[in-house]
Amino acid sequence: MLQQQDALHDDITVARVVFNEITESSIKSALQCPREIDVNLVNAYLARRALDYLIGFNISPLLWRKHPACQSAGRVQSAALALICDREMEIDKFKPQEYWSVQVAFCKKDNPGSANNYFSSHLTHFDSQKLNQHSIHSHSEATEIQQKIASSVFEVLSSKRSKKQRNPPPPYITSTLQQEAC
């Protein structure tokens, strides 16, 4: 870049020295192993500088006039604020939709009183149709399905044993704890 602007002669070599702490040993070790200038890093710097000028330098004074308590409008704050505003608009556009799911508890015929003979399952198919999250629209629909299932007799046609390794479920957070409690 300096050579393009005729600030350096062609026969001069320029290197970059990088150090992460301002100590004598760190600076000396950085000077012992300089590296070539990475054009991509230079271009990234130029882009940041341009954005700082366009956004921070030009918008901050406007912001100060309208809202004296505001300190600045930099490229990082502006991008983060744009993400927050976009998410808020998505939340405002969201239309809640009622849906129900059915969980079924099965027990073995020979020993129905034992706790080990029960297992639960989520209903994924009903009347030869695959159910998705919004298939059951109302409480009355869920109750109707529940009554049909309760009056039906189920039979295990086949079973297969296999070893599977499962990771434990993630620890509870407030929302999952409340969902499990219901």
Helices and strands as residue ranges (DSSP letters): H 24-32, H 39-51, I 52-57, H 58-66, H 75-93, E 103-107, G 115-117, E 118-122, E 125-126, E 129-130, H 139-150, H 174-181
